[in-house]
Amino acid sequence: MNRRAKIGRCFLLAAPAALLFAVSVLAASASAGGVRWSVPARWKEKPERPMRVATYAVPAAEGAAEGECAVFYFGKGQGGSVEENLSRWAKQFDGGSPKTETKTVAGLRVHVTDVSGTYLAAGGPMMQTQEKKPGYRLLGAIVETPEGLVFFKLTGPAATVAAARADFDALVRSLTKAPNL
């Protein structure tokens, strides 16, 4: 068998495996605010919650609790600016300094942040109380679309969020402009 035939045969054998891997990593898709994304296969959709487009349970790392990825979309010009939200998310952590970067994914500006420390989780009626959760981490992404900002906020124990980093990054890389329906 010549070299070109061997390479072609290897590709034909590897392609189904690569496709199976891609399908197992990113199982379903969802959309809001003019953007579509693929949901990591290990994440499970949770019941509807007020103000959220979607909520996903993120599998727990060994010895830790599960995490949660919430997706928000409030409409064009709603929900505050990118800077206001990044600042608010950082202030939800005591003792952490955020690492933030801006990138372009499928022609969309995406602001990604990573902060850890003691999470000051809002709770109670009207979110007036704060529960301190040490050793927590947040991965966030804010997507600028023509229809407004779409927010992805993954929070949980630092070990769980670290274990979910590849899934979160895959979700961000999967972002595309949603077709007009």
Rosetta blueprint (number, residue, H / E / L):
1 M L
2 N L
3 R H
4 R H
5 A H
6 K H
7 I H
8 G H
9 R H
10 C H
11 F H
12 L H
13 L H
14 A H
15 A H
16 P H
17 A H
18 A H
19 L H
20 L H
21 F H
22 A H
23 V H
24 S H
25 V H
26 L E
27 A E
28 A E
29 S E
30 A E
31 S E
32 A E
33 G L
34 G L
35 V E
36 R E
37 W E
38 S E
39 V E
40 P E
41 A L
42 R L
43 W L
44 K E
45 E E
46 K L
47 P L
48 E L
49 R L
50 P L
51 M L
52 R L
53 V L
54 A E
55 T E
56 Y E
57 A E
58 V E
59 P L
60 A L
61 A L
62 E L
63 G L
64 A L
65 A L
66 E L
67 G E
68 E E
69 C E
70 A E
71 V E
72 F E
73 Y E
74 F L
75 G L
76 K L
77 G L
78 Q L
79 G L
80 G L
81 S L
82 V H
83 E H
84 E H
85 N H
86 L H
87 S H
88 R H
89 W H
90 A H
91 K H
92 Q L
93 F E
94 D E
95 G L
96 G L
97 S L
98 P L
99 K E
100 T E
101 E E
102 T E
103 K E
104 T E
105 V E
106 A L
107 G L
108 L E
109 R E
110 V E
111 H E
112 V E
113 T E
114 D E
115 V E
116 S E
117 G E
118 T E
119 Y E
120 L E
121 A E
122 A E
123 G E
124 G L
125 P H
126 M H
127 M H
128 Q L
129 T E
130 Q E
131 E E
132 K E
133 K E
134 P E
135 G E
136 Y E
137 R E
138 L E
139 L E
140 G E
141 A E
142 I E
143 V E
144 E E
145 T E
146 P L
147 E L
148 G E
149 L E
150 V E
151 F E
152 F E
153 K E
154 L E
155 T E
156 G E
157 P E
158 A H
159 A H
160 T H
161 V H
162 A H
163 A H
164 A L
165 R H
166 A H
167 D H
168 F H
169 D H
170 A H
171 L H
172 V H
173 R H
174 S L
175 L L
176 T E
177 K E
178 A L
179 P L
180 N L
181 L L
